[in-house]
Amino acid sequence: MRKAPLIAITATVIGLAGGIGVAAWLGADTEVAGGAAEVNDAVIVDIGDIDTSGIDTSGSGPTCIGGVCPDNLPDEIAIGEVRAYLEVLKQALAAKPTPETANACHVVSHEIGRRAIAGGAEVAELLELDDGRCLYGYQHGVLEGWSLRSGLEELANGIPTACSAYADGSTLGGLGAGEISYARGSCAHGVGHAIALQAVGTVRDAVAYCGGVGEGQIGGCAGGVFMAYASENPSQGGAAATLQLTAEEVQGLCPVLEGEYQVECWSKLWLLGGRVGLKPVDIALLCPAETSASSCGKGVGEGLYYEYAMEAYDAMDACPANVRSTCINGVAWAEANAWAGSGGSAETYQSVCGKLSGKLQLECQTSENEALKGSVK
């Protein structure tokens, strides 16, 4: 089956609440399958009044961009220097807009964000510099650094205003209204990771702190918490060694949550299950029959998509009978999301819903459209 260059599973599986897709949250360990290319050969010139002459651009390697690498960044970056670093990345990304460059840009900007917090600036003023480039790596780095610098009480008190830079009406970084909403959802998801970094206890204890992010953003924040607990890799936003999770907890988690928390829990349950040895077909047995929990079946489909090595038709055939329709939708969403995440467009995407008919086909195509933010041909 045809594929665009594959973005690693850790990136593509994370669709945020409210339809926010892969571009809004690519984990810090994102990598392009098959290995990243050298991406430090962009020509860097100064633009406007941002002086980049003091930036070390001598580095090279697969995680470098514009000659800037994670290992040649200072431990602490002052806010004035942050602007210069982001300008270098902006120019390098514009000069070579490839998946490999975007990956390197995400990794480097993530480190810039973390080290900017170490430089003493506050979260809100640092996020004012965010323009959405580099797959929100800078934003996520700022939030992660904030968590690592703060105690739990300080973090909890700061959650309501952490994403204030992305309020409705903001013209941050020249972003339009839709992009601001997108960035706000990404920020809420990053707050979820920040909460999990505090290792506050059980996943249920941790997700309760998401109530501070505000109406409409709880699902995104909860998804960030769930992803951290599901992760085996601390760089994805959670110190996995300290985030304890058991099969019994996974099996009983979603029913005791309510509202946005529960919806997001069902959609991420397959990820949480994977951490404790439960396969997507095991998760399907936990999915309730209620239509309101359809996100569980969709999540099972996403899990099967990756279990079957991103072969959509094989994954669809494996969908359990009790969640078949929503599972198929999840497979279709995952396929389209992987395509969009690796730079493919709605116009060039080949639908995997063609073998279906009637309502099942329409729902399948709707899922693809949601991932692509366009109309499937």
C-alpha positions in Angstrom: 0.0 0.0 0.0 1.3 3.5 -0.8 2.6 5.6 2.0 4.1 9.1 2.4 7.3 9.2 4.4 6.3 7.8 7.7 6.4 9.9 10.8 7.1 7.7 13.9 4.2 6.3 15.7 4.9 8.4 18.8 4.0 11.4 16.7 1.1 10.2 14.5 -1.0 8.6 17.1 -1.6 11.6 19.2 -4.7 13.4 17.9 -5.8 16.1 20.3 -9.4 16.6 21.5 -11.5 18.9 19.3 -10.0 17.5 16.1 -6.5 18.8 16.6 -4.3 16.5 14.6 -0.7 15.4 14.4 0.9 18.8 13.6 -0.2 20.1 17.0 1.6 17.5 19.0 4.7 15.7 17.8 6.6 14.3 20.7 10.1 15.5 21.4 11.4 12.2 20.2 9.7 12.4 16.8 11.8 11.0 14.0 11.3 10.3 10.3 11.3 6.5 9.6 14.3 5.4 7.7 16.6 8.0 9.4 16.8 11.7 9.2 18.9 13.5 6.7 21.5 16.2 7.5 19.5 19.4 7.6 22.1 22.0 8.7 22.8 23.4 5.2 20.3 26.3 5.1 21.7 29.7 4.3 21.2 31.9 7.3 20.9 35.7 6.9 19.6 38.3 9.2 16.1 39.6 8.6 14.7 42.8 10.0 16.0 43.9 13.4 16.6 40.4 14.9 20.4 40.0 15.2 21.4 36.3 14.9 25.1 37.0 14.6 25.8 35.7 18.2 24.2 32.3 17.6 26.4 29.3 17.3 25.5 27.8 14.0 28.5 25.5 13.6 26.8 22.2 14.4 25.8 19.4 12.1 23.8 16.2 12.4 20.3 14.7 12.0 18.9 16.7 14.9 20.4 20.0 13.9 18.8 22.8 11.9 20.5 25.9 10.5 23.7 24.7 12.3 21.9 24.8 15.7 22.0 21.5 17.6 20.6 20.5 21.0 24.1 19.9 22.3 25.5 23.3 21.3 22.8 25.3 23.1 23.6 27.1 26.3 22.1 25.7 29.5 20.2 28.9 30.0 18.8 31.2 27.3 17.8 34.8 28.0 14.5 35.9 26.3 16.4 38.2 23.9 18.5 35.3 22.7 15.3 33.2 22.3 14.1 35.5 19.6 17.4 35.1 17.7 17.4 31.3 18.0 13.8 31.1 16.8 14.7 33.4 13.9 17.5 31.1 12.8 15.1 28.1 12.9 12.5 30.1 11.0 14.9 30.9 8.2 16.3 27.3 8.0 12.8 25.8 7.9 11.7 28.2 5.1 14.8 27.4 3.1 14.3 23.6 3.3 10.7 22.7 4.2 11.0 18.9 4.4 9.8 16.4 7.0 13.4 15.9 8.1 13.9 19.7 8.7 10.6 19.9 10.5 11.7 17.1 12.8 15.0 18.7 13.6 13.3 22.0 14.1 10.9 20.4 16.6 13.7 18.8 18.6 15.9 22.0 18.7 13.0 24.4 19.4 11.9 22.1 22.2 15.3 22.4 23.8 15.3 26.2 23.3 12.0 26.4 25.2 13.3 24.3 28.1 16.4 26.4 28.4 14.5 29.6 28.1 12.6 28.7 31.2 16.0 28.0 32.9 17.0 31.5 31.9 14.4 32.9 34.3 11.6 34.2 32.0 8.0 33.4 32.8 5.8 31.0 30.8 3.4 33.6 29.5 6.0 36.0 28.2 8.0 33.1 26.5 4.9 31.8 24.8 4.2 35.3 23.4 7.2 34.5 21.1 5.6 31.3 19.7 4.5 31.4 16.1 3.5 27.8 15.7 6.5 26.8 13.6 8.5 23.6 14.3 5.4 21.6 15.1 5.0 23.5 18.4 8.3 22.1 19.7 9.2 25.5 21.3 5.8 25.7 23.1 6.1 22.1 24.4 9.7 22.8 25.6 8.6 25.9 27.5 5.8 24.0 29.3 8.0 21.1 30.1 10.7 23.4 31.5 8.1 25.2 33.5 7.0 21.9 35.1 10.6 20.9 35.9 11.3 24.3 37.5 8.0 24.4 39.5 6.7 22.6 42.5 3.2 21.0 42.2 1.5 23.9 44.0 3.1 26.5 41.7 2.2 24.5 38.7 -1.4 24.1 39.8 -1.8 27.8 40.4 -0.3 28.6 37.0 -2.5 26.2 34.9 -5.4 28.7 34.4 -3.2 31.3 32.7 -0.5 29.1 31.2 -2.0 29.3 27.7 -3.3 32.9 27.9 -1.1 33.8 24.9 -3.5 31.9 22.8 -6.8 33.6 23.8 -9.4 34.3 21.2 -8.5 37.5 19.3 -4.8 37.0 19.8 -2.6 37.9 16.8 0.3 36.0 18.2 3.0 35.3 15.6 0.7 36.4 12.8 -1.5 33.4 13.4 -5.1 33.5 12.2 -8.1 32.7 14.3 -8.2 29.0 13.4 -4.5 28.7 14.0 -4.8 30.4 17.4 -7.5 27.8 18.4 -5.2 25.0 17.1 -2.3 26.4 19.2 -4.4 26.7 22.3 -5.4 23.1 22.0 -1.7 22.1 21.6 -0.9 24.2 24.7 -3.5 22.5 26.8 -2.1 19.1 25.7 1.4 20.3 26.7 0.0 21.4 30.1 -1.1 17.7 30.5 2.4 16.6 30.0 3.6 19.2 32.4 1.2 17.9 35.0 2.4 14.3 34.5 6.0 15.4 34.9 5.2 16.2 38.5 4.4 12.5 39.0 1.5 13.4 41.2 0.3 9.9 41.8 -2.1 7.7 39.8 -3.3 8.7 36.4 -6.7 9.6 37.9 -5.0 11.9 40.4 -3.0 13.6 37.7 -5.8 14.2 35.2 -7.9 15.9 37.9 -5.5 18.9 37.6 -6.7 19.5 34.0 -9.8 21.2 35.4 -7.8 24.4 35.6 -7.2 24.7 31.9 -10.7 26.0 31.2 -13.8 24.9 29.3 -13.2 23.2 26.0 -9.6 22.4 26.7 -10.0 19.7 29.3 -9.9 16.9 26.8 -6.7 18.1 25.2 -5.0 18.4 28.7 -6.3 15.0 29.7 -4.9 13.5 26.5 -1.5 15.0 27.4 -1.7 13.3 30.8 -2.8 10.0 29.4 -0.1 10.0 26.7 2.6 10.6 29.4 1.4 7.7 31.4 1.2 5.5 28.3 4.7 6.4 27.3 7.8 4.3 28.0 10.0 7.2 27.0 10.5 10.0 29.5 11.2 12.5 26.6 7.6 12.2 25.5 6.5 14.3 28.4 6.4 11.8 31.3 9.0 10.3 33.5 7.7 6.8 32.8 9.8 5.2 35.6 7.9 7.2 38.2 4.4 7.1 36.5 2.9 3.9 37.8 0.2 2.2 35.9 -1.4 -1.3 36.3 -3.7 -3.4 34.1 -6.4 -3.2 36.8 -6.2 0.6 36.8 -6.4 0.8 33.0 -9.4 -1.5 33.0 -11.3 0.5 35.6 -10.3 4.0 34.7 -12.7 5.4 32.1 -16.0 4.5 33.8 -15.1 6.5 36.9 -14.3 9.7 34.9 -17.0 12.0 33.6 -17.6 14.4 30.7 -14.5 15.4 28.6 -12.3 13.4 30.8 -14.1 10.2 30.0 -14.4 10.8 26.3 -10.6 11.4 26.1 -9.9 8.4 28.3 -11.8 6.1 26.0 -9.9 7.4 23.0 -6.5 6.9 24.6 -7.3 3.7 26.5 -5.6 1.6 23.8 -2.4 3.5 24.4 -2.6 3.2 28.2 -3.4 -0.5 27.7 -0.3 -1.0 25.6 1.9 0.2 28.5 0.6 -2.8 30.7 0.5 -5.4 28.0 -3.2 -5.1 26.8 -3.7 -5.3 23.0 -6.3 -3.3 21.1 -8.6 -6.4 20.9 -8.4 -6.6 24.7 -9.4 -2.9 25.0 -12.4 -3.6 22.6 -13.8 -5.9 25.3 -13.9 -2.9 27.7 -15.6 -0.6 25.3 -19.2 0.2 26.4 -22.1 -0.1 24.0 -23.2 3.5 24.5 -22.8 5.8 21.5 -21.3 8.4 23.8 -18.3 6.1 24.2 -17.7 5.6 20.5 -14.2 7.1 20.9 -13.2 3.8 22.5 -13.9 1.9 19.3 -12.1 4.5 17.3 -9.1 4.2 19.6 -9.1 0.5 19.1 -9.0 1.1 15.3 -6.0 3.4 15.8 -4.2 0.8 17.8 -4.9 -1.9 15.3 -3.6 0.4 12.5 -0.2 0.4 14.2 -0.3 -3.2 15.3 -0.7 -4.2 11.7 2.2 -2.1 10.6 0.0 0.7 9.1 -1.7 -1.6 6.7 -5.2 -0.1 6.8 -7.1 -2.9 5.1 -5.6 -5.6 7.4 -6.4 -3.5 10.4 -10.0 -3.0 9.3 -10.4 -6.7 8.8 -9.2 -7.2 12.4 -11.8 -4.8 13.9 -13.8 -6.8 16.6 -17.5 -7.1 15.9 -18.7 -5.2 19.0 -16.9 -2.0 17.8 -16.6 -2.7 14.1 -18.0 0.5 12.6 -16.2 2.9 15.0 -13.0 0.8 14.8 -13.0 1.1 11.0 -13.4 4.9 11.4 -10.4 4.9 13.7 -8.3 3.0 11.2 -9.3 5.5 8.5 -8.5 8.4 10.7 -5.1 7.0 11.6 -4.3 6.4 7.9 -5.3 9.9 6.9 -3.5 11.4 9.9 -0.3 9.6 9.1 -0.6 10.9 5.5 -1.2 14.5 6.6 1.6 14.3 9.3 4.2 13.4 6.7 3.3 16.3 4.4 0.6 14.7 2.2 -2.4 16.8 1.1 -6.1 16.0 1.0 -6.0 16.3 -2.8 -3.4 13.5 -3.2 -4.7 11.2 -0.4 -6.1 7.8 -1.5 -9.1 6.9 0.6 -9.2 3.5 2.3 -13.0 3.6 2.5 -13.7 2.5 -1.0 -14.5 -1.2 -0.2 -17.2 -0.1 2.2 -20.7 1.0 1.3 -23.6 3.1 2.5 -23.5 4.7 6.0 -20.3 2.8 6.9 -18.5 4.3 3.9 -19.8 7.8 4.6 -18.7 7.7 8.3 -15.3 6.3 7.3 -14.7 9.2 4.8 -15.9 11.7 7.5 -13.1 10.4 9.7 -10.6 10.8 6.9 -11.8 14.3 6.3 -11.4 15.2 10.0 -7.7 14.1 9.9 -7.0 15.8 6.6 -9.0 18.9 7.3 -10.1 18.7 3.7 -12.4 16.7 1.4 -11.3 13.1 0.4 -11.4 12.5 -3.3 
